[in-house]
């Protein structure tokens, strides 16, 4: 156990946790920008869910696309999921089936 880290978390509380999250996000972004497909996928997920960043569907698709382009299967699945849930796709399904699901 890292006693210094534990003491710092207890003493500084939420401030330290937010700082640590910022450091983790910076490291994740750096890995993603250098081409790490897993980091790109995870960054896309964070933008999709609004986890530690503002929710941004366009940024999510951007990072998933980068990961999918090098064969990341989960990123490709998320791209399909996001494309299937756009308004035009929903309208097409409704008009194509003749009913509202």
N, C-alpha and C positions, 0 to 999 in steps of 0.2 A: 504494500500500500504506500502511496506517495503522500506522506503526512503533510508536506509543505502545500501541496495542491489542495488537500482536504481542508487544512487550516485557512488557506486563502479563500476557498469557496464559502466557508462558514463565516469568515470575517467580512468579506466584501460582498457576499450574497449575490443578488441578481446582477449587479454591475459586472462582476467577474464573469458570470455565465454569458451575458450578452457579448462581452469582449471575446470570450472563447468561441462563441458561435460565429462572430465576425471573422476570426482567424480561420476557423474551419471552412467557412464559405469562400474566403480568399484562396485557401489551398485547393478547394474543389474546383473553383473557377480556373485557377492556374493549370491544373491537370487537364481540365476540359479544353482549354485553349491550346494546350500542347498536344492535343489529339488523343487523349485517353478515352476510349469509348465508354467505359464504365462510368467515368466521371461525367461525361457528356450526358449519358442516360440519367444519372442521378440529378444533375443540374436541371435537366428537363423536367424531371419529376417535381423538383422543388418549385420551379416556376409554375407548373401545372397546379400544384396544391397550395401554393403560397406559403411554403415552409421556409421561414427565415428570409424570405424575399417577398416583394409584392407579387401577387398573382399576375401572370403575364402569359396568356395562351400562345402568343406569337413567339415569345422566347422559348417556351417549352417545345414547340414544334421545331424551332431552329436547332436546339441541342439534340433532340431525338433524331432529327434528320441526319445530323453529323455522325451520330453513333450508328444509325441504321446503314449509312453509306459504307461503313467498314464491317458490316455483318452482325451488329448487335441485335439479336433476335427480339429481346424485350423492347428495345427502342422501336423496332419496326412494328411490333404489336401495338405500342402506344400511339404511333402515327396512324395506324388503321383505326384504332379506337377513337382518336380525336377527329379523324376525317368522317367517320360514321356518325358522329354526334354534332356535326355542324348544322346550322339551320337549313342550308340548301339540301343537305343529305336527308334531313328529316322531312322536308317538304316533298322531295322526290319520292321517298318511301310512301308517304301518305297519298300523293297523287297517283303513284304507280299501283298501289294496292287497292285504291278506291275506298279505304277506311282509315280511321284514326286509331292507332294502337294506343 
